[in-house]
């Protein structure tokens, strides 16, 4: 069983691979790197499955689980935002169009995620044979922390707690990755931690029968059961 977790950073993606007792980290420029990898399940911290109005049940349920830190879940991604408007200069025009459609504005933070969202969307649509699922590191860390909320990952206490939780789940390489492997890559410490969390989500999911969807044997997804799908047939479901 080989599990891969991915988290975006400004130069590409942090990719953590877990294979038995072995673990590796890579800093890759684009998601097409996955095509050359052998893996059972990969989990990525990016929306997969996009509604026309940006509303998704999985985002609402994830925010509810993370209370009082529901704002850690970004929502509102829509294909047409980056299809119809040029990034980055058309931010205001895109929001004007959203208002005309009676939809919520897109935040500047989400707007800057647009190129990565579309990169993954195109990849998933073109590689439906690969088991690549949406995850959310904050949901993973909450699970590892006994369903208790964590301090911000931008605080010293928050970083330490996440590091300790990863070591407790066998990611003993984390200190080396944080101290040396990421240096010069452009990735921040929390990017590495988040990729590790996604890798753990993928590894734990792979322990279940691959035909088993989110149900009685696994409550580690929102929404549970058969997920709603977007107009490209992609599931809108977050696994953790």
C-alpha positions in Angstrom: 0.0 0.0 0.0 1.4 3.4 -1.1 -0.2 6.6 0.1 0.6 10.1 -1.1 -0.4 13.4 0.4 -0.1 16.7 -1.4 -0.3 20.4 -0.3 0.2 23.4 -2.5 2.9 26.0 -2.0 4.0 29.0 -4.1 6.3 27.0 -6.4 4.2 23.8 -6.7 3.3 21.0 -4.4 4.7 19.3 -1.4 4.3 15.6 -1.9 4.7 13.1 1.0 4.8 9.4 0.2 4.2 6.7 2.8 5.0 3.1 2.0 5.1 0.8 5.0 7.8 2.0 7.3 9.3 4.2 4.6 8.5 7.8 3.9 9.7 10.3 1.4 9.1 14.0 0.6 9.3 15.7 -2.8 8.8 19.3 -3.9 7.3 19.1 -7.4 6.4 21.8 -9.8 3.0 20.5 -11.0 0.4 17.9 -10.3 1.3 15.9 -13.4 4.1 14.4 -11.2 1.4 12.0 -9.9 1.3 10.3 -13.3 4.7 8.8 -12.8 4.0 7.5 -9.3 2.7 4.2 -8.1 0.2 4.7 -5.3 -3.0 3.2 -3.9 -4.7 6.5 -2.8 -3.5 10.1 -2.9 -5.1 12.9 -0.9 -4.8 16.6 -1.7 -5.6 19.8 0.0 -7.5 21.4 -2.8 -11.2 21.4 -3.9 -12.2 18.6 -6.2 -15.7 18.8 -7.6 -16.8 22.4 -8.2 -20.4 23.7 -8.1 -21.5 26.5 -10.3 -22.3 28.8 -7.4 -19.4 27.8 -5.1 -21.6 26.2 -2.5 -20.8 22.6 -1.4 -22.2 20.5 1.4 -18.7 19.2 2.2 -17.5 22.7 3.0 -20.4 23.5 5.2 -20.0 20.2 7.1 -16.2 20.7 7.4 -16.7 24.2 8.8 -19.2 22.9 11.4 -16.7 20.2 12.5 -13.9 22.7 12.9 -15.9 25.2 15.0 -14.8 27.6 16.4 -12.3 27.6 13.6 -14.6 27.1 10.6 -12.9 29.9 8.7 -10.0 27.5 8.1 -12.1 26.0 5.3 -12.1 28.1 2.2 -15.2 27.9 0.0 -16.6 29.4 -3.1 -14.4 27.9 -5.9 -16.2 28.0 -9.3 -14.7 26.9 -12.6 -16.2 29.9 -14.5 -14.3 32.3 -12.3 -10.9 31.4 -13.8 -12.3 30.2 -17.1 -14.1 33.5 -18.0 -11.7 35.9 -16.2 -7.9 36.3 -16.5 -5.8 35.6 -13.4 -4.7 37.7 -11.6 -5.8 41.0 -13.1 -9.6 40.3 -13.4 -10.3 39.8 -9.7 -12.7 42.8 -9.5 -14.5 41.8 -12.8 -14.9 38.2 -11.6 -16.6 39.4 -8.4 -18.8 41.8 -10.4 -19.9 38.8 -12.4 -20.6 36.8 -9.2 -22.8 39.6 -7.9 -24.7 39.7 -11.2 -25.4 36.0 -10.8 -26.6 36.5 -7.2 -23.6 34.6 -5.9 -21.1 35.2 -3.1 -17.9 37.1 -3.8 -14.7 35.2 -4.0 -12.1 36.2 -1.4 -8.7 37.4 -2.5 -7.1 34.4 -0.8 -9.3 32.0 -2.7 -8.7 33.9 -6.0 -5.0 33.3 -5.6 -5.6 29.6 -5.3 -7.4 29.6 -8.6 -4.5 28.4 -10.8 -3.9 25.4 -8.5 -7.6 24.6 -8.3 -7.9 24.6 -12.1 -4.7 22.6 -12.5 -6.0 19.9 -10.2 -9.5 20.0 -11.8 -8.1 19.4 -15.3 -5.8 16.7 -14.0 -8.6 14.8 -12.2 -10.9 15.1 -15.2 -8.2 13.6 -17.4 -7.1 10.9 -15.0 -10.2 9.4 -13.6 -8.4 6.0 -13.2 -6.3 7.5 -10.4 -7.7 7.5 -6.9 -7.0 11.1 -6.0 -9.3 12.5 -3.3 -9.9 15.9 -1.7 -8.7 16.1 1.9 -8.3 18.9 4.5 -5.4 18.9 6.9 -7.2 20.6 9.7 -9.8 17.9 9.7 -7.1 15.3 9.8 -5.2 17.0 12.7 -8.5 17.3 14.6 -9.1 13.6 14.2 -5.5 12.8 15.4 -6.0 15.2 18.3 -9.0 13.2 19.7 -11.6 15.4 17.8 -10.4 18.5 19.8 -9.7 21.8 18.1 -6.0 22.9 17.6 -4.3 26.2 17.9 -3.5 28.0 14.7 -0.8 26.4 12.6 0.8 29.8 12.4 1.6 29.8 16.1 4.5 28.0 17.8 2.1 25.9 19.9 0.1 25.0 16.8 3.1 23.9 14.8 4.5 21.9 17.7 1.3 20.1 18.4 0.9 19.1 14.7 4.5 17.9 14.6 3.9 15.8 17.8 0.8 14.3 16.3 2.6 13.3 13.1 5.4 11.7 15.0 2.9 9.8 17.1 1.5 8.3 13.9 5.0 7.2 12.7 6.1 10.2 10.5 9.4 10.3 12.4 11.2 12.1 9.5 9.2 15.2 10.1 12.0 17.1 12.0 14.5 16.5 9.3 12.0 17.6 6.7 11.2 20.8 8.6 14.8 21.6 9.4 16.6 20.8 6.2 14.7 19.1 3.4 12.4 22.1 2.8 15.1 24.7 2.9 15.5 26.3 -0.5 12.3 24.7 -1.8 10.1 27.7 -1.1 7.8 25.6 1.1 6.9 26.7 4.6 6.8 24.5 7.7 3.0 24.4 7.7 3.0 23.3 4.0 5.1 20.2 5.0 2.9 19.5 8.0 -0.3 19.7 5.9 1.1 17.4 3.2 2.0 14.9 5.9 -1.6 15.1 7.2 -3.0 14.4 3.8 -0.7 11.4 3.4 -1.9 10.0 6.7 -5.5 10.5 5.5 -4.7 8.6 2.3 -2.9 5.8 4.3 -5.7 5.3 6.7 -8.3 5.3 3.8 -6.2 2.7 2.0 -6.6 0.4 5.0 -10.2 0.0 4.1 -11.5 -2.1 1.2 -11.1 0.2 -1.8 -14.6 -0.5 -2.8 -15.9 0.7 0.5 -17.2 4.3 0.4 -17.8 6.5 3.4 -20.2 4.6 5.6 -20.5 2.6 8.7 -16.9 1.4 8.6 -15.4 4.8 8.1 -16.8 8.2 9.2 -13.8 10.0 7.9 -15.5 12.0 5.2 -18.0 14.8 4.7 -20.7 14.4 3.6 -21.1 10.7 4.5 -22.6 8.3 2.0 -22.7 8.7 -1.8 -21.5 12.3 -2.4 -23.2 14.9 -4.7 -21.3 15.3 -8.0 -20.6 18.4 -10.0 -21.5 18.8 -13.7 -18.3 17.0 -14.7 -19.2 14.0 -12.6 -16.6 14.7 -9.9 -17.5 13.9 -6.3 -17.8 16.8 -3.9 -16.5 15.1 -0.7 -13.7 15.8 1.8 -11.8 12.8 3.2 -9.8 12.9 6.4 
